[in-house]
Amino acid sequence: MDYKEVRAYLEEMKQTLETKMTDPSLSMEEKEEIRRSIGNYEYIIELTDMNHFERGSVNQ
């Protein structure tokens, strides 16, 4: 997978979790678990961006 595919996949997974958060039948524990997962995806996206852009600057 290239950078754009990985980034799109991670964004899609994060969006899926954000959509699940709107379910009023979720318990507080489930909502907290989803919040942590969203935070994890945000962190992974940040690392993916850093890796992609740092690689580009090293090769220049």
LUMDO-874926 format. One record per residue (C-alpha): residue in three letters; chain; x, y, z; residue number from 1. Coordinates in steps of 0.02 Angstrom, whole numbers. Layout:
REM LUMDO-874926
<site><rest>ALA</rest><kette>A</kette><east>X</east><north>Y</north><up>Z</up><nr>NUM</nr></site>
...
//
This chain:
REM LUMDO-874926
<site><rest>MET</rest><kette>A</kette><east>0</east><north>0</north><up>0</up><nr>1</nr></site>
<site><rest>ASP</rest><kette>A</kette><east>61</east><north>173</north><up>-36</up><nr>2</nr></site>
<site><rest>TYR</rest><kette>A</kette><east>42</east><north>325</north><up>74</up><nr>3</nr></site>
<site><rest>LYS</rest><kette>A</kette><east>-123</east><north>385</north><up>0</up><nr>4</nr></site>
<site><rest>GLU</rest><kette>A</kette><east>-204</east><north>213</north><up>16</up><nr>5</nr></site>
<site><rest>VAL</rest><kette>A</kette><east>-148</east><north>193</north><up>196</up><nr>6</nr></site>
<site><rest>ARG</rest><kette>A</kette><east>-203</east><north>369</north><up>242</up><nr>7</nr></site>
<site><rest>ALA</rest><kette>A</kette><east>-374</east><north>344</north><up>160</up><nr>8</nr></site>
<site><rest>TYR</rest><kette>A</kette><east>-398</east><north>177</north><up>248</up><nr>9</nr></site>
<site><rest>LEU</rest><kette>A</kette><east>-354</east><north>250</north><up>418</up><nr>10</nr></site>
<site><rest>GLU</rest><kette>A</kette><east>-469</east><north>400</north><up>391</up><nr>11</nr></site>
<site><rest>GLU</rest><kette>A</kette><east>-609</east><north>281</north><up>340</up><nr>12</nr></site>
<site><rest>MET</rest><kette>A</kette><east>-586</east><north>176</north><up>497</up><nr>13</nr></site>
<site><rest>LYS</rest><kette>A</kette><east>-585</east><north>332</north><up>606</up><nr>14</nr></site>
<site><rest>GLN</rest><kette>A</kette><east>-743</east><north>397</north><up>521</up><nr>15</nr></site>
<site><rest>THR</rest><kette>A</kette><east>-829</east><north>230</north><up>551</up><nr>16</nr></site>
<site><rest>LEU</rest><kette>A</kette><east>-793</east><north>245</north><up>737</up><nr>17</nr></site>
<site><rest>GLU</rest><kette>A</kette><east>-852</east><north>426</north><up>741</up><nr>18</nr></site>
<site><rest>THR</rest><kette>A</kette><east>-1015</east><north>369</north><up>662</up><nr>19</nr></site>
<site><rest>LYS</rest><kette>A</kette><east>-1035</east><north>234</north><up>795</up><nr>20</nr></site>
<site><rest>MET</rest><kette>A</kette><east>-1017</east><north>367</north><up>930</up><nr>21</nr></site>
<site><rest>THR</rest><kette>A</kette><east>-1185</east><north>440</north><up>879</up><nr>22</nr></site>
<site><rest>ASP</rest><kette>A</kette><east>-1276</east><north>281</north><up>932</up><nr>23</nr></site>
<site><rest>PRO</rest><kette>A</kette><east>-1377</east><north>330</north><up>1086</up><nr>24</nr></site>
<site><rest>SER</rest><kette>A</kette><east>-1386</east><north>151</north><up>1148</up><nr>25</nr></site>
<site><rest>LEU</rest><kette>A</kette><east>-1199</east><north>140</north><up>1183</up><nr>26</nr></site>
<site><rest>SER</rest><kette>A</kette><east>-1145</east><north>126</north><up>1363</up><nr>27</nr></site>
<site><rest>MET</rest><kette>A</kette><east>-1019</east><north>248</north><up>1437</up><nr>28</nr></site>
<site><rest>GLU</rest><kette>A</kette><east>-887</east><north>111</north><up>1435</up><nr>29</nr></site>
<site><rest>GLU</rest><kette>A</kette><east>-917</east><north>78</north><up>1250</up><nr>30</nr></site>
<site><rest>LYS</rest><kette>A</kette><east>-908</east><north>263</north><up>1210</up><nr>31</nr></site>
<site><rest>GLU</rest><kette>A</kette><east>-745</east><north>279</north><up>1306</up><nr>32</nr></site>
<site><rest>GLU</rest><kette>A</kette><east>-672</east><north>130</north><up>1214</up><nr>33</nr></site>
<site><rest>ILE</rest><kette>A</kette><east>-722</east><north>208</north><up>1047</up><nr>34</nr></site>
<site><rest>ARG</rest><kette>A</kette><east>-644</east><north>375</north><up>1100</up><nr>35</nr></site>
<site><rest>ARG</rest><kette>A</kette><east>-481</east><north>286</north><up>1139</up><nr>36</nr></site>
<site><rest>SER</rest><kette>A</kette><east>-486</east><north>197</north><up>972</up><nr>37</nr></site>
<site><rest>ILE</rest><kette>A</kette><east>-517</east><north>360</north><up>880</up><nr>38</nr></site>
<site><rest>GLY</rest><kette>A</kette><east>-368</east><north>435</north><up>972</up><nr>39</nr></site>
<site><rest>ASN</rest><kette>A</kette><east>-263</east><north>287</north><up>919</up><nr>40</nr></site>
<site><rest>TYR</rest><kette>A</kette><east>-312</east><north>309</north><up>738</up><nr>41</nr></site>
<site><rest>GLU</rest><kette>A</kette><east>-271</east><north>495</north><up>748</up><nr>42</nr></site>
<site><rest>TYR</rest><kette>A</kette><east>-99</east><north>452</north><up>817</up><nr>43</nr></site>
<site><rest>ILE</rest><kette>A</kette><east>-68</east><north>321</north><up>682</up><nr>44</nr></site>
<site><rest>ILE</rest><kette>A</kette><east>-120</east><north>447</north><up>549</up><nr>45</nr></site>
<site><rest>GLU</rest><kette>A</kette><east>0</east><north>574</north><up>622</up><nr>46</nr></site>
<site><rest>LEU</rest><kette>A</kette><east>142</east><north>447</north><up>620</up><nr>47</nr></site>
<site><rest>THR</rest><kette>A</kette><east>99</east><north>398</north><up>442</up><nr>48</nr></site>
<site><rest>ASP</rest><kette>A</kette><east>106</east><north>581</north><up>388</up><nr>49</nr></site>
<site><rest>MET</rest><kette>A</kette><east>271</east><north>609</north><up>479</up><nr>50</nr></site>
<site><rest>ASN</rest><kette>A</kette><east>349</east><north>454</north><up>401</up><nr>51</nr></site>
<site><rest>HIS</rest><kette>A</kette><east>290</east><north>502</north><up>227</up><nr>52</nr></site>
<site><rest>PHE</rest><kette>A</kette><east>350</east><north>683</north><up>234</up><nr>53</nr></site>
<site><rest>GLU</rest><kette>A</kette><east>513</east><north>645</north><up>323</up><nr>54</nr></site>
<site><rest>ARG</rest><kette>A</kette><east>556</east><north>515</north><up>194</up><nr>55</nr></site>
<site><rest>GLY</rest><kette>A</kette><east>529</east><north>643</north><up>57</up><nr>56</nr></site>
<site><rest>SER</rest><kette>A</kette><east>642</east><north>771</north><up>139</up><nr>57</nr></site>
<site><rest>VAL</rest><kette>A</kette><east>786</east><north>648</north><up>166</up><nr>58</nr></site>
<site><rest>ASN</rest><kette>A</kette><east>791</east><north>602</north><up>-18</up><nr>59</nr></site>
<site><rest>GLN</rest><kette>A</kette><east>803</east><north>781</north><up>-79</up><nr>60</nr></site>
//
